[in-house]
Protein backbone atom coordinates (compact mmCIF):
# COMPACT_ATOMS: atom_id res chain seq x y z
CA UNK A 1 0.00 0.00 0.00
CA UNK A 2 1.25 3.46 -0.78
CA UNK A 3 0.80 6.43 1.52
CA UNK A 4 -1.74 7.82 -0.96
CA UNK A 5 -4.00 4.80 -0.42
CA UNK A 6 -3.80 3.80 3.23
CA UNK A 7 -5.26 0.38 4.10
CA UNK A 8 -8.96 0.38 4.77
CA UNK A 9 -10.54 -0.63 8.07
CA UNK A 10 -11.66 -3.84 6.35
CA UNK A 11 -8.03 -4.65 5.53
CA UNK A 12 -6.62 -3.75 8.94
CA UNK A 13 -9.27 -4.90 11.46
CA UNK A 14 -12.14 -7.03 10.14
CA UNK A 15 -13.90 -7.23 13.52
CA UNK A 16 -13.87 -3.47 13.94
CA UNK A 17 -15.08 -3.17 10.34
CA UNK A 18 -18.03 -5.49 11.16
CA UNK A 19 -18.95 -3.44 14.25
CA UNK A 20 -18.72 -0.21 12.24
CA UNK A 21 -20.81 -1.68 9.42
CA UNK A 22 -23.51 -2.90 11.82
CA UNK A 23 -23.62 0.50 13.50
CA UNK A 24 -24.03 2.22 10.13
CA UNK A 25 -26.73 -0.24 9.04
CA UNK A 26 -28.71 0.25 12.26
CA UNK A 27 -28.43 4.02 11.86
CA UNK A 28 -29.49 3.64 8.22
CA UNK A 29 -26.31 5.45 7.22
CA UNK A 30 -26.22 3.78 3.82
CA UNK A 31 -24.19 6.57 2.26
CA UNK A 32 -21.06 5.71 4.28
CA UNK A 33 -21.16 1.92 4.02
CA UNK A 34 -18.29 -0.03 2.50
CA UNK A 35 -20.60 -1.58 -0.09
CA UNK A 36 -17.96 -3.53 -2.02
CA UNK A 37 -16.71 -5.46 1.01
CA UNK A 38 -20.19 -5.78 2.54
CA UNK A 39 -21.52 -7.43 -0.62
CA UNK A 40 -18.46 -9.71 -0.74
CA UNK A 41 -18.94 -10.77 2.90
CA UNK A 42 -22.68 -11.42 2.56
CA UNK A 43 -22.09 -13.46 -0.58
CA UNK A 44 -19.33 -15.49 1.14
CA UNK A 45 -21.60 -16.06 4.16
CA UNK A 46 -24.37 -17.39 1.91
CA UNK A 47 -21.98 -19.77 0.16
CA UNK A 48 -20.68 -20.96 3.53
CA UNK A 49 -24.22 -21.59 4.81
CA UNK A 50 -25.12 -23.55 1.67
CA UNK A 51 -21.97 -25.68 1.95
CA UNK A 52 -22.67 -26.34 5.64
CA UNK A 53 -26.22 -27.41 4.94
CA UNK A 54 -25.15 -29.62 2.04
CA UNK A 55 -22.55 -31.26 4.29
CA UNK A 56 -25.22 -31.98 6.94
CA UNK A 57 -27.57 -33.40 4.34
CA UNK A 58 -24.85 -35.63 2.88
CA UNK A 59 -23.99 -36.94 6.37
CA UNK A 60 -27.67 -37.56 7.06
CA UNK A 61 -28.10 -39.51 3.80
CA UNK A 62 -24.94 -41.50 4.51
CA UNK A 63 -26.15 -42.43 8.00
CA UNK A 64 -29.64 -43.28 6.76
CA UNK A 65 -28.13 -45.60 4.17
CA UNK A 66 -25.86 -47.24 6.74
CA UNK A 67 -28.79 -47.67 9.13
CA UNK A 68 -30.78 -49.44 6.44
CA UNK A 69 -28.04 -51.98 5.75
CA UNK A 70 -26.62 -52.67 9.23
CA UNK A 71 -28.78 -55.28 10.96
CA UNK A 72 -27.37 -54.92 14.48
CA UNK A 73 -29.08 -52.30 16.70
CA UNK A 74 -25.93 -51.80 18.80
CA UNK A 75 -23.78 -50.93 15.77
CA UNK A 76 -25.85 -47.96 14.66
CA UNK A 77 -26.58 -45.85 17.75
CA UNK A 78 -24.30 -43.02 16.58
CA UNK A 79 -25.97 -42.94 13.17
CA UNK A 80 -29.40 -42.85 14.77
CA UNK A 81 -28.36 -39.85 16.90
CA UNK A 82 -27.34 -38.02 13.73
CA UNK A 83 -30.63 -38.92 12.07
CA UNK A 84 -32.65 -37.65 15.04
CA UNK A 85 -30.78 -34.37 15.57
CA UNK A 86 -32.86 -31.24 15.02
CA UNK A 87 -32.37 -29.33 11.79
CA UNK A 88 -29.51 -26.84 12.01
CA UNK A 89 -31.38 -24.10 10.13
CA UNK A 90 -35.07 -23.18 10.09
CA UNK A 91 -35.08 -23.10 6.27
CA UNK A 92 -33.29 -26.44 5.87
CA UNK A 93 -36.35 -28.19 4.41
CA UNK A 94 -36.73 -25.61 1.64
CA UNK A 95 -33.07 -25.71 0.70
CA UNK A 96 -33.02 -29.51 0.88
CA UNK A 97 -36.00 -29.67 -1.47
CA UNK A 98 -34.30 -27.34 -3.97
CA UNK A 99 -31.03 -29.29 -3.79
CA UNK A 100 -32.89 -32.56 -4.29
CA UNK A 101 -34.63 -31.21 -7.39
CA UNK A 102 -31.29 -29.94 -8.75
CA UNK A 103 -29.65 -33.29 -8.01
CA UNK A 104 -32.25 -35.28 -9.93
CA UNK A 105 -32.39 -32.95 -12.97
N, CA, C and O atoms as CSV, one atom per row, in Angstrom:
chain,resi,resn,atom,element,x,y,z
A,1,UNK,N,N,0.838,-1.183,0.000
A,1,UNK,CA,C,0.000,0.000,0.000
A,1,UNK,C,C,0.884,1.248,0.000
A,1,UNK,O,O,1.874,1.318,0.728
A,2,UNK,N,N,0.529,2.194,-0.793
A,2,UNK,CA,C,1.252,3.460,-0.784
A,2,UNK,C,C,0.632,4.385,0.256
A,2,UNK,O,O,-0.449,4.109,0.777
A,3,UNK,N,N,1.306,5.458,0.546
A,3,UNK,CA,C,0.797,6.429,1.516
A,3,UNK,C,C,-0.427,7.147,0.966
A,3,UNK,O,O,-1.235,7.670,1.733
A,4,UNK,N,N,-0.572,7.177,-0.368
A,4,UNK,CA,C,-1.743,7.817,-0.965
A,4,UNK,C,C,-3.003,7.006,-0.729
A,4,UNK,O,O,-4.090,7.571,-0.607
A,5,UNK,N,N,-2.874,5.694,-0.662
A,5,UNK,CA,C,-4.002,4.796,-0.422
A,5,UNK,C,C,-3.756,3.980,0.841
A,5,UNK,O,O,-3.331,2.827,0.761
A,6,UNK,N,N,-4.020,4.565,2.002
A,6,UNK,CA,C,-3.801,3.800,3.232
A,6,UNK,C,C,-4.761,2.610,3.294
A,6,UNK,O,O,-5.833,2.648,2.691
A,7,UNK,N,N,-4.382,1.557,4.019
A,7,UNK,CA,C,-5.261,0.380,4.099
A,7,UNK,C,C,-6.596,0.754,4.735
A,7,UNK,O,O,-6.669,1.594,5.632
A,8,UNK,N,N,-7.626,0.118,4.253
A,8,UNK,CA,C,-8.964,0.380,4.775
A,8,UNK,C,C,-9.157,-0.338,6.111
A,8,UNK,O,O,-8.371,-1.209,6.482
A,9,UNK,N,N,-10.201,0.038,6.815
A,9,UNK,CA,C,-10.539,-0.627,8.073
A,9,UNK,C,C,-10.782,-2.116,7.827
A,9,UNK,O,O,-10.398,-2.952,8.645
A,10,UNK,N,N,-11.409,-2.442,6.718
A,10,UNK,CA,C,-11.664,-3.837,6.347
A,10,UNK,C,C,-10.353,-4.616,6.256
A,10,UNK,O,O,-10.281,-5.772,6.673
A,11,UNK,N,N,-9.329,-3.985,5.714
A,11,UNK,CA,C,-8.032,-4.654,5.533
A,11,UNK,C,C,-7.212,-4.720,6.829
A,11,UNK,O,O,-6.373,-5.607,6.987
A,12,UNK,N,N,-7.449,-3.803,7.735
A,12,UNK,CA,C,-6.618,-3.755,8.943
A,12,UNK,C,C,-7.260,-4.411,10.159
A,12,UNK,O,O,-6.558,-4.983,10.993
A,13,UNK,N,N,-8.601,-4.336,10.273
A,13,UNK,CA,C,-9.268,-4.900,11.458
A,13,UNK,C,C,-10.692,-5.318,11.084
A,13,UNK,O,O,-11.626,-4.524,11.194
A,14,UNK,N,N,-10.848,-6.546,10.650
A,14,UNK,CA,C,-12.140,-7.029,10.141
A,14,UNK,C,C,-13.227,-6.967,11.215
A,14,UNK,O,O,-14.376,-6.653,10.907
A,15,UNK,N,N,-12.881,-7.259,12.462
A,15,UNK,CA,C,-13.896,-7.228,13.521
A,15,UNK,C,C,-14.389,-5.808,13.786
A,15,UNK,O,O,-15.582,-5.586,13.991
A,16,UNK,N,N,-13.481,-4.867,13.781
A,16,UNK,CA,C,-13.869,-3.468,13.944
A,16,UNK,C,C,-14.699,-3.014,12.741
A,16,UNK,O,O,-15.665,-2.266,12.892
A,17,UNK,N,N,-14.315,-3.472,11.548
A,17,UNK,CA,C,-15.081,-3.165,10.337
A,17,UNK,C,C,-16.514,-3.688,10.462
A,17,UNK,O,O,-17.458,-2.991,10.091
A,18,UNK,N,N,-16.686,-4.911,10.982
A,18,UNK,CA,C,-18.029,-5.487,11.161
A,18,UNK,C,C,-18.838,-4.635,12.133
A,18,UNK,O,O,-19.992,-4.307,11.859
A,19,UNK,N,N,-18.236,-4.274,13.270
A,19,UNK,CA,C,-18.946,-3.441,14.246
A,19,UNK,C,C,-19.354,-2.103,13.634
A,19,UNK,O,O,-20.477,-1.639,13.831
A,20,UNK,N,N,-18.441,-1.491,12.896
A,20,UNK,CA,C,-18.721,-0.214,12.240
A,20,UNK,C,C,-19.838,-0.358,11.203
A,20,UNK,O,O,-20.713,0.501,11.100
A,21,UNK,N,N,-19.799,-1.438,10.448
A,21,UNK,CA,C,-20.811,-1.682,9.418
A,21,UNK,C,C,-22.179,-1.895,10.050
A,21,UNK,O,O,-23.173,-1.355,9.565
A,22,UNK,N,N,-22.243,-2.668,11.117
A,22,UNK,CA,C,-23.514,-2.901,11.816
A,22,UNK,C,C,-24.061,-1.589,12.381
A,22,UNK,O,O,-25.257,-1.314,12.286
A,23,UNK,N,N,-23.189,-0.797,12.959
A,23,UNK,CA,C,-23.616,0.504,13.498
A,23,UNK,C,C,-24.209,1.375,12.391
A,23,UNK,O,O,-25.258,1.994,12.575
A,24,UNK,N,N,-23.541,1.418,11.257
A,24,UNK,CA,C,-24.031,2.224,10.127
A,24,UNK,C,C,-25.350,1.667,9.588
A,24,UNK,O,O,-26.243,2.438,9.237
A,25,UNK,N,N,-25.482,0.361,9.518
A,25,UNK,CA,C,-26.732,-0.239,9.037
A,25,UNK,C,C,-27.883,0.089,9.989
A,25,UNK,O,O,-28.968,0.466,9.545
A,26,UNK,N,N,-27.650,-0.052,11.281
A,26,UNK,CA,C,-28.706,0.255,12.263
A,26,UNK,C,C,-29.114,1.720,12.229
A,26,UNK,O,O,-30.276,2.057,12.453
A,27,UNK,N,N,-28.146,2.588,11.946
A,27,UNK,CA,C,-28.429,4.023,11.859
A,27,UNK,C,C,-28.965,4.406,10.476
A,27,UNK,O,O,-29.281,5.567,10.218
A,28,UNK,N,N,-29.059,3.418,9.604
A,28,UNK,CA,C,-29.489,3.636,8.225
A,28,UNK,C,C,-28.592,4.650,7.496
A,28,UNK,O,O,-29.050,5.438,6.669
A,29,UNK,N,N,-27.311,4.596,7.837
A,29,UNK,CA,C,-26.308,5.455,7.216
A,29,UNK,C,C,-25.740,4.737,5.991
A,29,UNK,O,O,-24.567,4.364,5.956
A,30,UNK,N,N,-26.587,4.557,5.007
A,30,UNK,CA,C,-26.223,3.778,3.821
A,30,UNK,C,C,-25.172,4.478,2.959
A,30,UNK,O,O,-24.441,3.834,2.206
A,31,UNK,N,N,-25.110,5.786,3.080
A,31,UNK,CA,C,-24.191,6.569,2.263
A,31,UNK,C,C,-22.728,6.275,2.591
A,31,UNK,O,O,-21.865,6.381,1.720
A,32,UNK,N,N,-22.444,5.905,3.843
A,32,UNK,CA,C,-21.063,5.708,4.277
A,32,UNK,C,C,-20.670,4.237,4.437
A,32,UNK,O,O,-19.628,3.931,5.017
A,33,UNK,N,N,-21.487,3.349,3.934
A,33,UNK,CA,C,-21.165,1.917,4.022
A,33,UNK,C,C,-20.072,1.547,3.026
A,33,UNK,O,O,-19.943,2.154,1.963
A,34,UNK,N,N,-19.301,0.553,3.391
A,34,UNK,CA,C,-18.293,-0.033,2.505
A,34,UNK,C,C,-19.010,-1.117,1.689
A,34,UNK,O,O,-18.912,-2.307,1.989
A,35,UNK,N,N,-19.722,-0.683,0.664
A,35,UNK,CA,C,-20.601,-1.584,-0.090
A,35,UNK,C,C,-19.857,-2.743,-0.733
A,35,UNK,O,O,-20.334,-3.877,-0.701
A,36,UNK,N,N,-18.703,-2.477,-1.310
A,36,UNK,CA,C,-17.965,-3.531,-2.016
A,36,UNK,C,C,-17.637,-4.704,-1.083
A,36,UNK,O,O,-17.892,-5.862,-1.415
A,37,UNK,N,N,-17.076,-4.390,0.073
A,37,UNK,CA,C,-16.713,-5.457,1.009
A,37,UNK,C,C,-17.934,-6.055,1.698
A,37,UNK,O,O,-17.938,-7.244,2.016
A,38,UNK,N,N,-18.967,-5.254,1.935
A,38,UNK,CA,C,-20.193,-5.776,2.541
A,38,UNK,C,C,-20.843,-6.813,1.625
A,38,UNK,O,O,-21.249,-7.884,2.077
A,39,UNK,N,N,-20.936,-6.489,0.351
A,39,UNK,CA,C,-21.515,-7.431,-0.619
A,39,UNK,C,C,-20.682,-8.707,-0.683
A,39,UNK,O,O,-21.224,-9.812,-0.713
A,40,UNK,N,N,-19.357,-8.545,-0.704
A,40,UNK,CA,C,-18.462,-9.712,-0.739
A,40,UNK,C,C,-18.658,-10.609,0.486
A,40,UNK,O,O,-18.703,-11.833,0.361
A,41,UNK,N,N,-18.773,-10.000,1.664
A,41,UNK,CA,C,-18.937,-10.770,2.899
A,41,UNK,C,C,-20.302,-11.473,2.954
A,41,UNK,O,O,-20.383,-12.629,3.370
A,42,UNK,N,N,-21.352,-10.798,2.545
A,42,UNK,CA,C,-22.680,-11.419,2.558
A,42,UNK,C,C,-22.723,-12.581,1.570
A,42,UNK,O,O,-23.283,-13.636,1.866
A,43,UNK,N,N,-22.137,-12.385,0.412
A,43,UNK,CA,C,-22.086,-13.460,-0.582
A,43,UNK,C,C,-21.300,-14.662,-0.048
A,43,UNK,O,O,-21.733,-15.804,-0.203
A,44,UNK,N,N,-20.153,-14.409,0.575
A,44,UNK,CA,C,-19.332,-15.490,1.136
A,44,UNK,C,C,-20.080,-16.207,2.254
A,44,UNK,O,O,-19.997,-17.430,2.373
A,45,UNK,N,N,-20.812,-15.450,3.078
A,45,UNK,CA,C,-21.596,-16.056,4.157
A,45,UNK,C,C,-22.667,-16.985,3.579
A,45,UNK,O,O,-22.873,-18.088,4.086
A,46,UNK,N,N,-23.342,-16.543,2.528
A,46,UNK,CA,C,-24.365,-17.387,1.905
A,46,UNK,C,C,-23.788,-18.674,1.346
A,46,UNK,O,O,-24.377,-19.744,1.501
A,47,UNK,N,N,-22.645,-18.574,0.703
A,47,UNK,CA,C,-21.980,-19.766,0.159
A,47,UNK,C,C,-21.596,-20.704,1.290
A,47,UNK,O,O,-21.769,-21.918,1.176
A,48,UNK,N,N,-21.078,-20.157,2.373
A,48,UNK,CA,C,-20.684,-20.965,3.526
A,48,UNK,C,C,-21.894,-21.688,4.131
A,48,UNK,O,O,-21.808,-22.868,4.472
A,49,UNK,N,N,-23.010,-20.983,4.259
A,49,UNK,CA,C,-24.222,-21.588,4.807
A,49,UNK,C,C,-24.708,-22.733,3.909
A,49,UNK,O,O,-25.095,-23.792,4.402
A,50,UNK,N,N,-24.686,-22.514,2.605
A,50,UNK,CA,C,-25.121,-23.552,1.668
A,50,UNK,C,C,-24.224,-24.779,1.753
A,50,UNK,O,O,-24.708,-25.911,1.745
A,51,UNK,N,N,-22.915,-24.551,1.835
A,51,UNK,CA,C,-21.974,-25.676,1.949
A,51,UNK,C,C,-22.193,-26.440,3.260
A,51,UNK,O,O,-22.152,-27.670,3.284
A,52,UNK,N,N,-22.427,-25.698,4.345
A,52,UNK,CA,C,-22.670,-26.342,5.636
A,52,UNK,C,C,-23.924,-27.194,5.615
A,52,UNK,O,O,-23.932,-28.314,6.127
A,53,UNK,N,N,-24.974,-26.670,5.027
A,53,UNK,CA,C,-26.221,-27.415,4.942
A,53,UNK,C,C,-26.058,-28.639,4.052
A,53,UNK,O,O,-26.544,-29.720,4.388
A,54,UNK,N,N,-25.383,-28.481,2.931
A,54,UNK,CA,C,-25.149,-29.616,2.039
A,54,UNK,C,C,-24.347,-30.698,2.748
A,54,UNK,O,O,-24.627,-31.886,2.587
A,55,UNK,N,N,-23.354,-30.297,3.530
A,55,UNK,CA,C,-22.553,-31.257,4.288
A,55,UNK,C,C,-23.423,-32.025,5.287
A,55,UNK,O,O,-23.292,-33.242,5.418
A,56,UNK,N,N,-24.314,-31.311,5.991
A,56,UNK,CA,C,-25.222,-31.976,6.941
A,56,UNK,C,C,-26.157,-32.941,6.229
A,56,UNK,O,O,-26.411,-34.043,6.716
A,57,UNK,N,N,-26.664,-32.529,5.087
A,57,UNK,CA,C,-27.570,-33.404,4.339
A,57,UNK,C,C,-26.852,-34.645,3.824
A,57,UNK,O,O,-27.413,-35.741,3.843
A,58,UNK,N,N,-25.615,-34.478,3.365
A,58,UNK,CA,C,-24.848,-35.628,2.880
A,58,UNK,C,C,-24.577,-36.609,4.022
A,58,UNK,O,O,-24.680,-37.822,3.839
A,59,UNK,N,N,-24.227,-36.077,5.209
A,59,UNK,CA,C,-23.988,-36.940,6.371
A,59,UNK,C,C,-25.271,-37.664,6.758
A,59,UNK,O,O,-25.248,-38.853,7.074
A,60,UNK,N,N,-26.385,-36.948,6.732
A,60,UNK,CA,C,-27.672,-37.556,7.057
A,60,UNK,C,C,-27.994,-38.690,6.090
A,60,UNK,O,O,-28.389,-39.774,6.521
A,61,UNK,N,N,-27.831,-38.456,4.792
A,61,UNK,CA,C,-28.098,-39.508,3.800
A,61,UNK,C,C,-27.165,-40.702,3.985
A,61,UNK,O,O,-27.583,-41.853,3.860
A,62,UNK,N,N,-25.904,-40.417,4.281
A,62,UNK,CA,C,-24.938,-41.503,4.509
A,62,UNK,C,C,-25.355,-42.338,5.715
A,62,UNK,O,O,-25.300,-43.566,5.659
A,63,UNK,N,N,-25.767,-41.697,6.795
A,63,UNK,CA,C,-26.148,-42.430,8.005
A,63,UNK,C,C,-27.486,-43.153,7.828
A,63,UNK,O,O,-27.684,-44.233,8.386
A,64,UNK,N,N,-28.390,-42.574,7.068
A,64,UNK,CA,C,-29.644,-43.282,6.762
A,64,UNK,C,C,-29.354,-44.557,5.975
A,64,UNK,O,O,-29.911,-45.618,6.256
A,65,UNK,N,N,-28.470,-44.433,4.984
A,65,UNK,CA,C,-28.126,-45.605,4.172
A,65,UNK,C,C,-27.452,-46.682,5.022
A,65,UNK,O,O,-27.773,-47.865,4.906
A,66,UNK,N,N,-26.528,-46.269,5.867
A,66,UNK,CA,C,-25.856,-47.243,6.744
A,66,UNK,C,C,-26.864,-47.913,7.666
A,66,UNK,O,O,-26.799,-49.121,7.895
A,67,UNK,N,N,-27.793,-47.128,8.194
A,67,UNK,CA,C,-28.793,-47.668,9.125
A,67,UNK,C,C,-29.673,-48.710,8.441
A,67,UNK,O,O,-30.086,-49.693,9.057
A,68,UNK,N,N,-29.949,-48.483,7.177
A,68,UNK,CA,C,-30.784,-49.438,6.439
A,68,UNK,C,C,-30.086,-50.781,6.226
A,68,UNK,O,O,-30.742,-51.822,6.166
A,69,UNK,N,N,-28.765,-50.757,6.113
A,69,UNK,CA,C,-28.041,-51.975,5.755
A,69,UNK,C,C,-27.317,-52.658,6.902
A,69,UNK,O,O,-26.774,-53.747,6.714
A,70,UNK,N,N,-27.291,-52.053,8.086
A,70,UNK,CA,C,-26.625,-52.674,9.234
A,70,UNK,C,C,-27.705,-53.294,10.114
A,70,UNK,O,O,-28.533,-52.579,10.679
A,71,UNK,N,N,-27.700,-54.621,10.233
A,71,UNK,CA,C,-28.778,-55.283,10.959
A,71,UNK,C,C,-28.715,-55.117,12.481
A,71,UNK,O,O,-29.751,-55.154,13.146
A,72,UNK,N,N,-27.525,-54.938,13.035
A,72,UNK,CA,C,-27.373,-54.915,14.484
A,72,UNK,C,C,-27.744,-53.545,15.060
A,72,UNK,O,O,-27.218,-52.519,14.629
A,73,UNK,N,N,-28.657,-53.543,16.041
A,73,UNK,CA,C,-29.085,-52.299,16.704
A,73,UNK,C,C,-27.912,-51.608,17.394
A,73,UNK,O,O,-27.809,-50.382,17.361
A,74,UNK,N,N,-27.025,-52.388,18.019
A,74,UNK,CA,C,-25.930,-51.800,18.800
A,74,UNK,C,C,-24.870,-51.133,17.920
A,74,UNK,O,O,-24.120,-50.285,18.403
A,75,UNK,N,N,-24.798,-51.497,16.658
A,75,UNK,CA,C,-23.783,-50.934,15.768
A,75,UNK,C,C,-24.181,-49.588,15.164
A,75,UNK,O,O,-23.365,-48.951,14.498
A,76,UNK,N,N,-25.399,-49.154,15.380
A,76,UNK,CA,C,-25.851,-47.961,14.660
A,76,UNK,C,C,-26.387,-46.857,15.556
A,76,UNK,O,O,-27.095,-45.971,15.076
A,77,UNK,N,N,-26.070,-46.886,16.843
A,77,UNK,CA,C,-26.579,-45.852,17.753
A,77,UNK,C,C,-26.091,-44.457,17.370
A,77,UNK,O,O,-26.864,-43.500,17.427
A,78,UNK,N,N,-24.835,-44.328,16.985
A,78,UNK,CA,C,-24.295,-43.020,16.576
A,78,UNK,C,C,-24.997,-42.490,15.339
A,78,UNK,O,O,-25.285,-41.297,15.248
A,79,UNK,N,N,-25.274,-43.368,14.389
A,79,UNK,CA,C,-25.973,-42.944,13.166
A,79,UNK,C,C,-27.389,-42.497,13.500
A,79,UNK,O,O,-27.883,-41.515,12.945
A,80,UNK,N,N,-28.034,-43.211,14.401
A,80,UNK,CA,C,-29.404,-42.845,14.773
A,80,UNK,C,C,-29.443,-41.488,15.472
A,80,UNK,O,O,-30.395,-40.729,15.294
A,81,UNK,N,N,-28.411,-41.176,16.270
A,81,UNK,CA,C,-28.356,-39.849,16.902
A,81,UNK,C,C,-28.267,-38.762,15.832
A,81,UNK,O,O,-28.938,-37.734,15.929
A,82,UNK,N,N,-27.447,-38.988,14.823
A,82,UNK,CA,C,-27.337,-38.019,13.731
A,82,UNK,C,C,-28.669,-37.853,13.024
A,82,UNK,O,O,-29.069,-36.734,12.703
A,83,UNK,N,N,-29.352,-38.947,12.782
A,83,UNK,CA,C,-30.629,-38.917,12.067
A,83,UNK,C,C,-31.674,-38.169,12.876
A,83,UNK,O,O,-32.530,-37.498,12.299
A,84,UNK,N,N,-31.625,-38.267,14.188
A,84,UNK,CA,C,-32.647,-37.648,15.044
A,84,UNK,C,C,-32.329,-36.215,15.469
A,84,UNK,O,O,-33.173,-35.556,16.076
A,85,UNK,N,N,-31.132,-35.722,15.161
A,85,UNK,CA,C,-30.782,-34.366,15.567
A,85,UNK,C,C,-31.721,-33.351,14.924
A,85,UNK,O,O,-32.177,-33.557,13.800
A,86,UNK,N,N,-32.014,-32.259,15.627
A,86,UNK,CA,C,-32.865,-31.236,15.020
A,86,UNK,C,C,-32.159,-30.567,13.843
A,86,UNK,O,O,-30.931,-30.580,13.755
A,87,UNK,N,N,-32.929,-29.997,12.962
A,87,UNK,CA,C,-32.373,-29.329,11.794
A,87,UNK,C,C,-31.538,-28.126,12.235
A,87,UNK,O,O,-31.932,-27.394,13.143
A,88,UNK,N,N,-30.379,-27.923,11.589
A,88,UNK,CA,C,-29.507,-26.835,12.009
A,88,UNK,C,C,-30.024,-25.449,11.612
A,88,UNK,O,O,-29.651,-24.455,12.235
A,89,UNK,N,N,-30.862,-25.371,10.604
A,89,UNK,CA,C,-31.376,-24.096,10.132
A,89,UNK,C,C,-32.879,-24.200,9.942
A,89,UNK,O,O,-33.376,-25.250,9.533
A,90,UNK,N,N,-33.609,-23.139,10.228
A,90,UNK,CA,C,-35.066,-23.182,10.087
A,90,UNK,C,C,-35.516,-23.384,8.639
A,90,UNK,O,O,-36.605,-23.906,8.400
A,91,UNK,N,N,-34.701,-22.980,7.684
A,91,UNK,CA,C,-35.076,-23.099,6.270
A,91,UNK,C,C,-34.479,-24.335,5.614
A,91,UNK,O,O,-34.464,-24.437,4.388
A,92,UNK,N,N,-33.989,-25.268,6.410
A,92,UNK,CA,C,-33.295,-26.444,5.874
A,92,UNK,C,C,-34.182,-27.257,4.930
A,92,UNK,O,O,-33.705,-27.756,3.910
A,93,UNK,N,N,-35.467,-27.394,5.262
A,93,UNK,CA,C,-36.353,-28.194,4.415
A,93,UNK,C,C,-36.486,-27.592,3.022
A,93,UNK,O,O,-36.477,-28.317,2.027
A,94,UNK,N,N,-36.610,-26.265,2.947
A,94,UNK,CA,C,-36.734,-25.605,1.645
A,94,UNK,C,C,-35.479,-25.786,0.805
A,94,UNK,O,O,-35.553,-26.110,-0.380
A,95,UNK,N,N,-34.328,-25.574,1.427
A,95,UNK,CA,C,-33.069,-25.714,0.702
A,95,UNK,C,C,-32.854,-27.165,0.303
A,95,UNK,O,O,-32.406,-27.443,-0.810
A,96,UNK,N,N,-33.167,-28.083,1.194
A,96,UNK,CA,C,-33.015,-29.509,0.880
A,96,UNK,C,C,-33.893,-29.885,-0.303
A,96,UNK,O,O,-33.462,-30.639,-1.175
A,97,UNK,N,N,-35.110,-29.375,-0.349
A,97,UNK,CA,C,-36.005,-29.670,-1.465
A,97,UNK,C,C,-35.423,-29.138,-2.771
A,97,UNK,O,O,-35.453,-29.829,-3.789
A,98,UNK,N,N,-34.896,-27.916,-2.750
A,98,UNK,CA,C,-34.303,-27.341,-3.969
A,98,UNK,C,C,-33.079,-28.127,-4.411
A,98,UNK,O,O,-32.900,-28.386,-5.601
A,99,UNK,N,N,-32.223,-28.514,-3.441
A,99,UNK,CA,C,-31.032,-29.292,-3.788
A,99,UNK,C,C,-31.403,-30.655,-4.346
A,99,UNK,O,O,-30.748,-31.150,-5.262
A,100,UNK,N,N,-32.444,-31.261,-3.804
A,100,UNK,CA,C,-32.892,-32.562,-4.294
A,100,UNK,C,C,-33.375,-32.453,-5.730
A,100,UNK,O,O,-33.048,-33.294,-6.567
A,101,UNK,N,N,-34.148,-31.427,-6.010
A,101,UNK,CA,C,-34.631,-31.214,-7.387
A,101,UNK,C,C,-33.448,-31.008,-8.324
A,101,UNK,O,O,-33.406,-31.598,-9.403
A,102,UNK,N,N,-32.479,-30.171,-7.922
A,102,UNK,CA,C,-31.290,-29.944,-8.748
A,102,UNK,C,C,-30.523,-31.239,-8.988
A,102,UNK,O,O,-30.058,-31.508,-10.096
A,103,UNK,N,N,-30.400,-32.042,-7.918
A,103,UNK,CA,C,-29.645,-33.286,-8.008
A,103,UNK,C,C,-30.272,-34.232,-9.040
A,103,UNK,O,O,-29.552,-34.864,-9.812
A,104,UNK,N,N,-31.584,-34.331,-9.060
A,104,UNK,CA,C,-32.252,-35.279,-9.931
A,104,UNK,C,C,-32.504,-34.758,-11.350
A,104,UNK,O,O,-32.974,-35.506,-12.208
A,105,UNK,N,N,-32.197,-33.490,-11.601
A,105,UNK,CA,C,-32.390,-32.948,-12.965
A,105,UNK,C,C,-31.301,-33.390,-13.903
A,105,UNK,O,O,-31.313,-33.026,-15.079
